[in-house]
Amino acid sequence: MAQSPTRRNFLAGVAATAAATGSAAAVPSDDGPPAASPPGSGRPAALQDDGGDTDIESLLDDLVESSLEGRTATGATVAVVADGEVALTKGYGVADRESERPVDATTPFRVGSVSKPVVATALMARVQRGDIDPETPVSEYLGAGLDDAVGSATLADLVTHRAGYEMSNEGLWITDPDDLRPLPEALRRWRHARVRPPGEAPAYSNYGYAVAGGVLGAVAEGPFHEAVAADLLDPAGMAASSFRQLLPESLAERHATGYGPGSVYAAGEFPYVGIPPAGALSTTADDMSRFMQLHLNDGVVDGERVLAPETVEACQRQWATAHERLPGMAFGFVESDYGDVRTLRHDGGTPAFYSDLLLVPERGLGLFVAYNGADGGAAAADVLEGFRSELLPDPDSESGAADGSGDEGTRSPDGRPARAEDLGGTYRSLRRSWTWHDRVTTTLQAGTVEVSVADDGALVTTGGSVSNRWVEIEPLVFERVDGSERLAFDTGADGETIEYLHRGANPTTAYGRVEGVDRLSLHAVLTVVSLLGLLSAVFGWPAATVVGWYRSGDDAASDSRRWTDRPALARAVAAGAAVAVLAFPVAALVHLAAAPFAVLSAPPLTFAALFALPILGLAGTLAAVGFAVRSWTDGYWGPIGRVHYALVAASLAVACWLLWYWNLLVPPL
């Protein structure tokens, strides 16, 4: 993107101020926290003259207006903070297609997981006051009934996504407000399973943040939405922000309409979040500018101290990482490096909204952007990239390269990597479900990486159609040949076997090695083979029966003995089981298409009733296996007929195993 002369002046002012003053959110020294600067005293010169805001405004105008073209989203809202002070809050487009109500800085948007850093900041304020110990098992703060679900996980584990929970849709999206429950009850009702010990590997977890929010409510001795308002939103002056469900009428009537795939959610009537700390916040650009000020101005908002500097510093320091050479997690924020500049970020997506929050603490720079469409992710990515490329050093320059070289493709391997024979294989994102019936959908959506070692010693990763080459910089740690990213391998519980792949671009979730029965290629083969066997029973046997009738004469079909002898009964049972097994996924997909959020999160009784089909199929399968044995001992049919029946029974058994593996054999409980 070409820079205008005025924008160049703005960038020069930001760079000069950053060089002179250092970080806008400095770590307190041994002599005590620094005194708060008077409002505006450290602002870059470009923001103090009449054209300062115009520079940043023209940049965002170009970026956001272009990003809205061709999108489902009809509007966006933006806030920018520079050197700890608000540089811009503005709306773009319309909040509602029908009324053509314009978006402005006071229009509430649903921000999804951008709720998480807000929750984490409120929790850190309690930590700094001594109300919560982040290294104490959170079961000590919660009521009975959650001990086994939480176990020894700490608040630090929860906030850095290292508590060991699966990533499930259970209880996440609630379409009927009558089904909403108070947070303590929701945590007990919609428990996500713990599938690995706390601290072993990161795996993004909405439920983990819900538990963290439960801790906040417990220590505040009140509902979660009131606790986060009292501890953070109200003191920060974020009066137009709320986790309450249903939203207060004053916010609901001004709220942007959300546009999801084929759905419209107006006047605050959108899928609710059953576990609200994970993503129920509705807020405005004005309010998010105040939240960014907290983090970029040492806890001061508009000249008033809201948080202690120690609270802000504690939120922004690194709390966990897979390896010291990789970015990790701050308290509620995801670390990333843009060249040699550390940034903190969190995005958030819902069925009809998308938002993104970016902080650059050492530059006192922040950006919040939200869209009222589910396709806002691509739009926000364009805005963030344009914003960073204009206002931060070029990451490909000599000063911005990860290793100081900055020249793409200059790295080359120096021999084979350590433990090269143990690295190859398939690794799948841990951001998926294990025990809920959405295991198949989350697994198919989970990122997968194929790893191999090239002849020249370079590590090669392939995800989809994209391949990258990496060079080992220390044992089990690799850097891309262009220096733009790092990854590391890690062992599992035994401390020996390579189990996890960690990518620096996503510290929230590791990739786990996929072997044996977890390979999707195996499931694809079993599905095809089983399907052929079942179809041969459903269509082959009736066709053979009709042919037999035709050849035997007109009276053959009326002979009741044909339907009561054991061979005919055996085939009828197997064919019936096959019909039930085949009908279930079709009926489930129809149900999913009609009510996707209800089916995945809080299944209605009509969906649970469909599980009568696989249960009948299982019963028929057990009977068919028995008939398969009898067919050989009692001489049913000829050898070919007996072999075919055994194959059908085996196909039924495989189909039932597949349904069991994907948690689709019995109804969700």
N, C-alpha and C positions, 0 to 999 in steps of 0.2 A: 504494500500500500504506500502510495506517495505521501510524503509529509508536506504540509503547508508550512510556509515560513513562520507563521505564528505558533504552530504546533512544535516546531523545532525549538523556538524560544522557551516554550513551556517545558519541554524535556530538559533543556539546558538548565533551567531554573531548578527543576526537581533534582537533577544530578548534582548541581552545585551545593544545594542545601543538604543533600544526603551526605556528601563528602565532608561538609563542615560540621554537621551536628551528630552524625552517626545514627544509630538505631533510634526510631521513635518509640520503641518499647524496650528500652534497655533493661538488662538484668540489674537489680539493685546491687550497689557496691557494699563492701564491708563497712563503710561509714554510714550506711542507712540508705533508704530509698531517696532518689532525687526529688527535689521539689517540683511540683507541677508548674509548667510554664504557663504564662498568661495566654489566654485564647488568642491565636493568630500570631503570636510572637515569633514562631519558628516557621511560618508558612513560606513557601517559595515565592520569590518576587513575582513570578508569572501569575500566581493566584491572588496577588494583592492589588494588581492594577485592574482597570476596567475590562481588559480583554482576557483576564485569566480564565474565568469560567467559560468564556466563549471558546477558548482553545479545547478544553476538555469536553465541552458540550458538542462541538463540531465533530470531534473524534467519535463520541458515542452515537451521535446522530447518524453518521455514516455507517457505523458498525451495526447498530440495532435495526435501523430501517432496512438495510440490506438483508439482515438475517431473517426478517419477517416475510420476505418475498417467497411466495409459494408454500407457505406453512399452513397447517391447520390452525395454529395459534393466531389470534387476531390482535393481540396486544402484548406489550412487555412493559416492565417497570425496572428502573435502574437507579442505583445509588453509587456514588464514588466518593471516597475519602482520600485526601492527599495530605501527607504530613500531619495526620491526626485531625484534620479539619474537613468538614463537608465541602466537597467541590461541586457536587451535582446530585440532585434527586429529580427524576423526571419520568413521565409516562409516555408510551408510544402506542399508536393504534387505538383500538376500541376494546373496552372491557366486555362488551356484549354486542353480538352481530345485529340482533333485532332492534334494539334501542339505539345502537351506535353511540352508546355512552363512552366518552373518551377515557383512556387510562391516564391517571396522574399519579403523583408521588404519594397520595393518600389512599389509593385503591388497594384493598387487601388482596393478596394472592396466597394460595396454598403453596407452601415451600417444601413439603416432603421432608427428606432427610437433612435439609439445612436446619431442621429442628434440633438435630443432635448436638452441634456445637453450642446452641443456646442452652440446652439441658446441661451439658457438661460444664458450662461456665457457671450456672447456678449451683451445681454440685461443688465446684471448686471453691466458691465463696463459702459454702458450709465447711469444706475441708479446712480452709484457712482459719475459720472461726473455731476449729477443734470439735465440731459436731460429728464429723465422719472421719474415720481413718481409712485412706484409700487402699491400705494393704491388709485390712481385716476382712475375713469372710463376711460377705454381705448378708448371709443368713442370720447374723447376729442383730441386724437392724430390721429384718422383716418378720412378719407374723408366721404362725404355724402353718404348715401346709406347703411351704416352699423349700424346706430344708433339702429334700432330696433332689429338687430341680436345680437348686443353686449350688449346693455342696460347698466346696472350699473356694469358689470363685470370689475374687475381690472386686472392689469398685474399679481399680486400675485395670483388671482383666476385662471387665464389662465395657469400659469406655474405649479400650484399645482393641476390641473385638477378639479377645483371646480367652474367653470363658469356656470355649469348647462346644458351643451350641450349633446345631444344624441351622440352615437358613431355609425356613419354611414360610409359606403363606398363611399358616394356621392363625386365625384370629386377626389377620392384618386388615383386610378390607371388609367392612360391614355396610351393607346396603340399607338395612332397616334400622332406624335410630332406636327402635324399641329393643334391639338386640345389644345395644351398647351396655357395658358393665363398668362399675367402678374399677379403677386400676388394680387394686389388690385381688378382686374377684377375677378380673380378666387374666391376670398372671397365673392364677390357679386353674382356670378353665382352659386356657389355650397355652398349655406348656409346650415349649419346644424342647426336644430331647437333647441332652448333652451326649455327644458322640466321640469326644476326645477329652483328655485331662486339661484343666485350665493351664494356659501358658505354653502348651505344646506347639500350636501353630495358629496363626490368625485366620479367622473366617468371619466375614461380615455378618452381623447378627442384629436384626431389629428387636428380637426378644431380649437380647442382652441390654440394650438401651432402655427397654421397657422396665426391666428389673432395676436398672440404675435409677430411673425415674421413680420407681416404687420406694427406693431408699430415701430419695428426697422427700417424698410425701410422708414416709414413716417418721423421719427425724423432725419434720415440721408439724407432725400430728394433724395433718389435714389432707384434703384431696390434692392430687398432684398438680392440677392446673392452677389451684390457688397458691400452692407452695412456690411454683416457678414464677408466678406473677409477683408474689410478695418479696421473693428473694432477688429477683433480677428485673423483670419487665417493668414493674412500677417504679423502682428506684432509677432505672435508666430512662424513664419517660417514654417507654414504648407502649403508649396507651391504646394504640390501634392493633396490638398483637395479642393473640389468645390461643391457648391450647384447648379451650372449652369446646365440648361437643354436646349439644348443638351450639353453634356460634351465637354470641349475643346478637340481638336483632340489629343493633347499630352497625355491626360489622357485616352481617349477612346481607343486608340490603345494599351495601356498597361493594360487596365482594365481586371480583371478576368472575365471569362465567367461564367454566372450564370446558374445553373441547377435546374429548378423547376420541379414539377410533370409533366412529359411528354413534357417539353418545355426546349429549350436551348436559352440563351440570350447572344450573343457574341458581342465583340467590343463596349460595352456601350449601345447596343440596347436591353434594357429591359423595362418593364412597367415603365413609368415615373410617378412621383408623382405630381398630379395636384395642391396640396397645399404644396409646397416644404419644408417649415420649419418643417413639420411633419416627413420628412424622406428621403430627396433627396440627402443627403451628400454621396459623394464618397471620400474615404480617404485611407491612407496606415498605416501600422504598425509604420513606422518611424514618420509620422505626429501625430499619436495618442499617441506615447510616449512623444511627446512635449506637447500635450494637458494634459496628465496626470502629467507631470512635473509642469505645471502651478498650478494644484490643490494640488500637494503634496510637492511643494517647495515654497509656499507663493508667487506665481506669477512669479517666476524666471525660465527661460529656458536657459540652457547652460551658466549660469552666467550672463545673461542679464535679467533685469526686464521688463516684458511685462504687468503684471497687478499689481495693488496695493494690498498689503496684505489684506486690508479691503474688496476688491472685492472678493477675494477668500474666506475669512471668511464668507461674506454675502451669497455667493453661497452655502456654505456647512452647514450653520446653519439650523435648522428646521424652516420651514415657515408655516406648517400646519400639523395638526394631528387630527384624529377623537377623540382621548382621550390621556391624558398625559401619560397613562401607555402603549400606543401603539407606534410603530414606525410611522413616518409620511413622509412628503415630504420636502426635501431641495429644493433649487432653481434649478430645472432641474434634480435632482437626487432623487432616491427612497431610503429611509432609510431602513436598516434591521440590526438585531443584530445577530452576530455569537458568541453565548455565551455572554460574557460581552463586546465584541468588536463591536463598531458601524462601519458599512460599508455603502457606498453609491454606488448605482448601477443603470444601465439602460441597457436594452437589445433592440434589434431591429430585426424585421423580415420583409422580402419582399418576393415576389413570388419566388425568386431564390437565396436569400442570407440570412445569419443570423449572428448577431454579439452580443457581450456582453462586457460591460465595468464595472469593479469593482475597487473601490477606498477604501482604509483603511487609512483615514487621520492620525489617531493617530500612525500608524506604518510607514507612508510614503511609503505605498505599493500600487501598482496598477497593474491591468491586463486588457489588451484588446485582444480579440480574435474574428476573423471573418472567416466565411466559405462561399464558393461559391455554396451552396446548400440549398434548402428550409428546409431540414431535419437537418440543423446545430444546431437547438435548443437542441436536446438531446445530441449531441456531445459537445456543449459548456457547458451544465450542468455538464457533466462528468469532463471536464477540470476545471471548477470553483470549484467543490467540492473537487477534488484532490488538487488543488492549496491552497484552504483555509485549508483543513485538514493538509497539510504539513507545512504551514507557519503561521497559527494562533493557539491559544490555543484550546485544545479540548473542544467543547461546552458542553460536558457531564461531564467534570471534575468538581470538587468542585468550582473552580474559574470561570468556564464558565457557570454554570447553571443559568437560569434566576432568580431563587429565592435563589440560594446559596446551594440548596440541591443536585441537580445533579443526583439523583437516580430515574431512570425511574419507573413510577408507584407508587411512594410513596405518592402522594397527594390523599386525599380522601375528599369528601364533608362533611361539617358541617351543616347539615340540608338543607332544600330546599332554592333555590336562591330567591332573592327579585323579586317580580312580576313574579313568576314562571308561573302563569296562562296566562301571556301575551306574553311569549317568543316563545312558540311552533308555528310551521308552516313551510311554504316553503319560502325561500329567494333566489332571482335570481340576478345575477350580473347586475349592471347598465350599464355595457359595452355592449350596444346594441342599435339598432335603434328603433325609435318610428314612424317616419313620412315618411321615404324613403321606396322604395319597397324591400329593403334587410332586412326588419324587421323579416321575417321568418328565414332567414339564420343566422342572428346575434343572435336571440333569442335561436335557437337550439344549437348554439355554446356557449352561455353564461353559466357560471358555476351556478349550483343550489345546495343549501344546505337545507336539511331537519333538523329541530331543534325540539328536544323533551327534556323533563326532566324525568330522570329515577327515579325509586322508592326510590333510596338512596339519591336523591337530586343532582346527577351529571347532567350536561348538556350534551346531546348527539347530535353530528352533523354527518350527513351522506351525503357525496357527491359521487355519483357513487357507487362504491363498498367499499368505505373507510369510516369507522366510527371512531370517536374520542370522548373521554370523557374529560370534562372540569369541573373545580372547580371554584366557584365564589370567587374572592379575594377582591372585593368590589362591591357595588351595580351595576349590569349590566356589570361588567367587569369579564372575566373568563380567566383562564390559563389552558392549557392542563396538564393532570396528569403527563406528563413527563417533564413539565416546559419548553417546547421548543417553545411555541407560545402563544399569547394572542388574545382574541377577545373581542369586546364590542358591546352592543346594544345601539341604539339611537332613540330618538323620531323624528317625522316628523314636519311638519309646525305647527301643533296644540300644540306641546310641551307635549302631553300626550300619544298618541298612539305609541307603539313600531313599528317603521317603517323600520329601517335600522340595518343591521349587518355589523360590520367592522372587518376585519381580519388583524391581525398584519403582516401577511405574504404578504399582498398586499395593501399598503396604497393608491394606485392610484384609487381604485374602491370599492365602497360599494356594499352590497347586499340589494335589496329592497324586502319588504314583497310582496308575490304573493297571491292575493285573487280574488274571484269572477270570472269574465269572462277572467281574465288573466291566469288562470290555464291551463296548457297544457293538463292535463288529461281531462278537459271539452272539449277542442278543438278536442282531439283525438276521444272522444265519438261522438261529433257532426259530425265530418268528416265521421266516419264509418256509422252512421245512415243515413246521407245525401247521401252518396255514394250508399248505398243499395236502397234508394228511387229513385235516378236518374237512376241507372242501371235497376231497374224494369220498368221504362218508356222506356228507350232506347231499351231494349231487350224484355221486357215482352209484351208491346203492339204490336209490329210487329209480335211476335210469336202468340199472340192471334188472330191477324188479319188473318194470314196465315191459322190458324186452322179454323177460321170462313169461309174463302173462300172455304176451302176443304169441309167443311160440307154443305155449301150453294150451291155448284155446280160451274161449270166452268165459268158461266157468271157473277159471283158475283164480280170478280176483275175488270171487265170492266164497272161496273155500276158507272157512274160519280157522282151519288148522294151520294155514300159512301164517297167521298172526299170533298163534299161541305156542308154537314150538320154540324151543330154546334158541336155536340159531337166529330165528327172526326177532325174538325178543332181545337178544344180544345186540343185533344191529340197530334195533330201534332205540335202545338205551344209549349206545355210543353216538348215534346220529343226533339224538335229543341233547346229549351233553355238548356235542359240537355246536349245535345251534345256539345253545345258551352261552357258551364261551365266546362265540363269534358275535352274538348280538350285543353283549355287554359293552365292548369298546365303542361300537357304533352309537348305542344309546347314551353312553357317557359323553362322547364327543358332541352329540346334539345338545345335551344338557349344558355342557361347558360353553358352547357357542351361545346358548340362550341366556345364561346367567353366569358369566365367567368368574366374577368376584365372589359371588356366593358359593359357587362350587369349590373354588380353591381355598377359601378362607373359613367359611362357616357353612358347611353343606346343609341344604334344606332336606327335609324328610323325603322329598321326591327323589333326590339323588341317592340317599341312603337306601331307598327301596330298590334301586337298580341292582344292588349287590345281591339280591335274590338270585340273579342270573349266574354269576360265577359260583355262588354256593351250590346251586343246583348242578352246575357244570362239574364241580368238584365231586359231588355225590355220584353223578353219572360216571365220572372218570374212575372212581374206585370200583364201581360195579363193572365197568368195561374191562378193567385190568383183571378182575376175577373171571369174567367171561372169556378173556383171551387165554387164560390158563386152561379153563374147561374146554375151549375149542380144540386144544391139542389132546387132552386126556379123553374126551368124549367123541372126538372125530367130527366136529362140525365142519362142513364144507370140504373142499379139497385142499391140498397143500397151499396153493396160491391164495385161496380165500382165507385160510388161517393166518398166513403171513401178512396179508393185507389188514386183517382185523388187528393183529398185534401192532402193526405200524400205526393204525388209527388210535389204538389205546395209548401207545407211546406218544403220539402227537398231542393227545388230550393231557397226558401227564406233563409234557413240556409246556403246554399252554398254561396250565394251572401253576406251574413253577414260575413262569414269567409273570403271571398276575400276582403271585405271592411276592416275588422280588420287588415289584413296583408298587407294593402296598395297595393292590386293587382286588384282592381276593375276598376280603371281609370289609364291611362298611366302616368308615372313619368313626372313632368313638370319642 
